[in-house]
Amino acid sequence: MKLMVTKKRETFKCDPTRVIARFYKPGSEERIRNIFKRVLGLSKEECKTILTDVLTDFANRHYDIKRIFLESYERIKVRPPGYDQLSKEQMLLLGAYFTNEYSIESAALFNPSMVPHPDQSNLSPGSQRFILSFRATGEGHISSIVFRSGVIDAKNNLIMDSVSPYAVRPAFELYPEYDRSTVVTQIKKIVERIEEDLGDINQIAFPEKSENIAEKIDKAQFIVDNLGRETRDMMKWLAKSDYEITFDDSTAISERVIFPVVNHEKNGIEDARFVRFIDDKGDVRYFATYTAYCGHSILPMMLETKDFLKFKMCALNGRAALNKGMALFPRKVNGRYMMVSRQDGESMYTMQSDNVRFWDEAKQLDSPQHSWEFFQIGNCGSPIETEKGWLLLTHGVGPMRTYCIGIELLDINDPSKVIAKLEEPLIFSQKSERQGYVPNVVYSCGGMLHGETLVIPYGVSDTSSRVATVELAPLFECLLSSKK
């Protein structure tokens, strides 16, 4: 049986006119001082004329450009001596010299995920409001997270909200409070290592084994000596990794840009997999796992929000928090958090934890089986719960680095078991979709259910994005006919 996949006409393309303003710092303190001297050497009239021209040119491209210039001015830490008393015009003009525009999606708008919007009010019957997140990429291949919103109606038509010409960065706090449970969990793991190294303490009663016992005690003592150092280092790491961002509630969802702000993600925030999570009390939050990239190494991260205005960003910890492409289940399973991941670069795993930020257990779920996934497999977003099991969108990489999107059905009570798996890809790059920044790639960071329809947004050749739909009834029929 061949499945009917409907690809919507809507295509989400990059728009180079969408720009943010960011702090622009030259390479040396001497250059900063020289810029100060040149600007402050201007007469009041010259300063006012240049500033007026800059404001006229850029005020309609950003909200409150004066505030942005003042923020850039305040970030200048190196200032020549004797220049403490400046006029408002001088501070604004100096701020303008230390600000530049960055086109957030000039290169690509891809790898989308889709979740139900927190606000489902005032909709016609059978309609659902949604939020789409994208990986936007600009100059230097720096990636950020951007959003779009819209409604899918009873006939599966997409009605997209208008996109604002403005792009806005949030306020951020670099050192929020530590998550105490994560710190305690890490300390418990260190203590467990001490206990493992001590072994059976009753062996001390046997003199003939005293040398072995001495070695164990010495090793355990070494761990004890390093307990304080490891805990201290971990807390410093959390302080550098974790932060909060807040958008003004007057901004539209399409205006909000999550752009790298800390060092470990300075080269990109990649492939956020958003999921609507319902906790044991029925409260709703949104999580997204993503990859932070600093230019030479990656760090698995997670964000959390209730309203897409305030976001908490934190590093994922634990032995199993490895590699890219983790995806959180939309609820706890058997009382524990669960994720799908790829530990070894080529196979899929499930992970379980009592702490959403700490992952220590991993079990292999599936490995490459079909020719279109021989190179590697991974998830394409969080599992989607249905009456027949968890639907897991997957990606497979085949010859010539061609990416395809497949699907698996996991056991509803034990998602570490694959019930069924499509033998053929659900979505592959057609002729019109093969060309782009990275040819022959289709990839998703998560779909959602709309009634009896699975909605799948997907990236096209790492350049643009589209949306496809497939009806559940024939999908299950096809899946269960290939049941393992």
ABEGO torsion letter per residue (X at the ends): XBBBBBBBABBBBBBAABBBBBBBBBABAAAAAAAAAAAAABBAAAAAAAAAAAAAAAAAABBGAAAAAAAAAAABABBBBGAABBBAAAAAAAAAAABBBBBAAAABBBGBBBBBBABABGBBBGBBBBBBBBBBBBBGGBBBBBBBBBBBBAAGBBBBBBBBABBBBBBBBABBBBBAAAAAAAAAAAAAAAAAAAEBAAAAABAAAAAAAAAAAAAAAAAAAAAAAAAAAAAAAAAAABBBBBBBAABBAAABBBBBABAAAAAEBBGBBBBBBBBAAGBBBBBBBBBBBAGABBBBBBBBBAAGABBBBBBBBEAABBEBGBBBBABBBGGBBBBBBBAAGABBBBBBBABAABBABBBBABBBABAAAAABBBBAEBBBBBAAEBBBBBBBBBBGGBBBBBBBBBBAABAABBABBBABBABBBBAAAABEABBGBBBBAEBBBBEABBBBBBBBGGABBBBBBBBAAAAAAAAAAABX
